[in-house]
């Protein structure tokens, strides 16, 4: 009996809902999604900083 049990997952979700409330959870998930995306970009090397000469001059 591990974390894959449906009852365990329901219990964890209920505790998270009670701790953070319904309005705060979408903000937390958005932040988590951004963090995962940045992590994946950093691993693949797509998010390399631009060189100063590559930036458009204003």
C-alpha positions in Angstrom: 0.0 0.0 0.0 1.8 3.0 -1.3 1.1 6.5 -2.7 -0.7 4.9 -5.7 -3.8 4.0 -3.7 -6.8 6.1 -4.7 -7.8 6.8 -1.1 -4.3 8.1 -0.3 -4.4 10.5 -3.3 -7.9 11.7 -2.3 -6.7 12.3 1.2 -3.6 14.3 0.0 -5.8 16.4 -2.3 -8.2 17.1 0.5 -5.4 18.2 2.9 -4.0 20.5 0.2 -7.4 22.1 -0.4 -7.9 22.7 3.3 -4.4 24.2 3.7 -4.4 26.6 0.7 -8.0 27.1 -0.1 -9.6 27.0 -3.6 -8.5 30.4 -4.7 -4.8 29.9 -4.0 -4.4 26.5 -5.8 -4.5 27.8 -9.4 -1.7 30.3 -8.5 0.4 27.5 -7.0 -0.1 25.3 -10.1 0.8 28.2 -12.4 4.0 28.8 -10.5 4.8 25.1 -10.5 4.2 24.9 -14.3 6.5 27.9 -14.9 9.2 26.3 -12.8 9.0 23.0 -14.6 9.2 24.8 -18.0 12.2 26.8 -17.0 13.9 23.7 -15.7 13.3 21.8 -19.0 14.5 24.8 -21.0 17.6 25.0 -19.0 18.3 21.3 -19.5 17.9 21.5 -23.2 19.9 24.8 -23.5 17.1 26.7 -25.2 17.1 29.4 -22.6 20.6 30.7 -23.1 21.1 34.4 -22.3 21.1 36.6 -25.4 24.3 38.4 -26.3 24.3 42.2 -26.1 24.7 42.5 -29.9 21.7 40.3 -30.4 19.3 42.6 -28.6 17.5 45.2 -30.7 18.7 48.8 -30.1 16.1 51.3 -29.1 
